[in-house]
Amino acid sequence: MNTKPQTIIFVGRSGSGKGTQIDLLKKYLETQDKDIKIKEIVMGNIFRNFFNGDSFVQKMAKEATMEKGQFQPDFLTNALFINEAVMQAEEEAILFFDGFPRSLDQLNIIKQFLTYIKRDKPIVINIDVSRKSVKERMLLRQRADDKDKAIDKRLDEFDRLTTPMIEEIKRDSFFRYLEIDGEGTIEEIHYNLIKELNI
């Protein structure tokens, strides 16, 4: 990895272990450079904070995700993402994105944002795990939004919206695309990730 601040975008199905791999990568990078600056924009955390409110729209959004497993509409996701990204981005920091983008429209938004802040060749890391495996993982972790029907709906939404976006990323020279097998142990996935990043 070069010395210029990097932008790393994690994509993959819910339950693929993106958050775990981000945490391990952060720790690894911090061992390489104790003065490194890392900023994270995690849509799951942004939405969980948003769901804590009691406005009409917040209640609707919470029900859509927690009970029905629906992705939020792009206008709402984009608004929350842009607000957080604008506040978090720093010139000399490594930027991690988790949970955004998830659709072709969101892909266009993040390209506009990264172009604006002069970030070249963002790295997109797809933690590739089968639908069957991630469903088993999500049922085991027993999070509030991990109900059986809601999980199926979220996985359907990924196939419908995110899979075409990933195919577009592969074709787009703006990005550097890496696909990591997410079916192994946490340690194996981390090792392969570091190897592919070449850091």
N, C-alpha and C positions, 0 to 999 in steps of 0.2 A: 504494500500500500504506500502511495507516495505521501510526502510530507504536507501537501496541501490539504486543508480540512475537507473531509469526505462527507458525502450524503449517502446514507444506507437506508433503503426502504425494504421492510420485511412484508412479504405477502404469503398467503397460505390459508388453508381452511381453519375455521375455529377449532381449537384443540390440537393444532399441529405442533405446538411448543414454541411458537415465535417469541413469547415473552421470556421463557426460560433461556433461549439462545441469545436474546438481546442482553440479558443480565450477565451471562457467561462471557459474551464478547466484550461488554463494558469492562468487566473485571480484568480480562486479558489485556485490553488496551491500556488500562490504568497501570498494570504491571510493567508495560513497555515504556510508559511515559507518565511519571507521577504528576506532571503539570497539565496533562491533557484535559480539555474541556469537552464534555459530552452533554448534549441536550436531546431530550426525548419528547416526541409528540405521539401519544398513545391514544387512539380514538376510543378504545374501551374505557379508559380512565376518564376521558373527557365526557363521554356519555353517562357514565355512572354518576359523576358529579352533577351533570345536567338533570338526571332523573331524581336527584334529591330535592329539587324544587317542587313547588305545588301549583304552578301556573297551569292553565288549561292545556297548552301545547306540551308542557313537560309531562303532564299526566298521560296525554295521548301517546307521546313518544315512548314512555316507559311501558305502557301496555303493549304497544306494537312489538317491542323487543322482548320483554320479559315473559309475556303470555303467548305471543303469536310467532316469535322468532323471526320477525320481519327485519330486513335492512331498513334503516331510516332513509327517507327521500333525500336525493342529492342536495336540494336547496338547504336543508337543515344541517346535514353532515358538512357540506362545504362551508357554511357560515361558521360553525363551531371550529372546524379545522383551521380556517384562515385566521380567525381570531387568536387561536392558540399558537399557530405557527409564527404569526407576526410578532407575538410577544416573546416567544422562546428563541427564535433564530438569532445567532451571533456569528459575526464574521469569521472568527477563528475556532469555532466549535465544530466538532463532529455532530452531525444531525442524524438522529434515528427516527424513522417513521414506522409506526406499527398500526395497522388497521385502516390506513388511508394511503393510496386510493384503493377502491373496491369496484369501480366501474369505469367505463370509457370516459364519461363526463368528468369524474373525479381525476382521472389520469390527466386530462387536459388542464384541470385546475392546478395540479401539483407541478406540471411542466411550466405553466405560466409563473407560478411562485418561485420555482428554482431558477428559472431564467432571469427573473427580476432581481434575485439576490446573488446572481452570477455564480451559480453552482454548476460546474461542468461534470458530465458523465456520472450521474447518480447511479449507485449500485443497487439493483433490485435482487433481493434474495428470496427465492421461492422455496419454503420448507414444504416439500412435496410428500404428503401422507394420504393414504387411501381414505375414501369416505367411511368405509367400515371401521378402520382403526380410530379415526378421530371421534366417531360416534361412541365407540366403546370408552375412549378416554374421557369424553365429556360426561357420560353417564356415571363414571366412577368418581369424578371430582365433585359432583353434587352441588354445583353452584346454583344460585337462585334462578337463573335464566336457563338452566340446563334441563328442561323438561323434554320428554321424548318427542312430542310433536313439534315443539319449538326448535329442537336440534335439527330435525328433518327439514323444517322450513328454512333454517339458516343455511344448511348444506345445499338445498335446492337453489337458494338465492345466490350462493357462491357459484354454482354451476352455470346459472343463467347470466349473471352479471360479471363475475370476476374472471372466470375462465376466458371469455373473449378478450378481456382487458390484458391478461397475461400474454395471450397470443399476439396482441398488438405491441406490447413491450418488447417481445422477442424480435419483432420486425423493425423497431424504432431505434435508430442509431444514437438517439439522445441518451439512451440508457445503456448500462452494462448489466446484462442479465446472468444470474447464477442460479442453477437449480440444485438443491441439496436434498438428498434422500433423507426423509424424516422418519423412517420406519425403524432405525436402529436405536441404540441406547443414547441417552443424553450426551454422554461423553464422546461417543462415536460421531454424532452429528456435529458437536462442537469442533472436534478435530478436523472433520472434513470441511467445515465452514472456514476455519482458519487457513487450511491448505488452499482452498479455492480463492480466498481473498488475497493469499500470498503476502501475509504480514509477518 
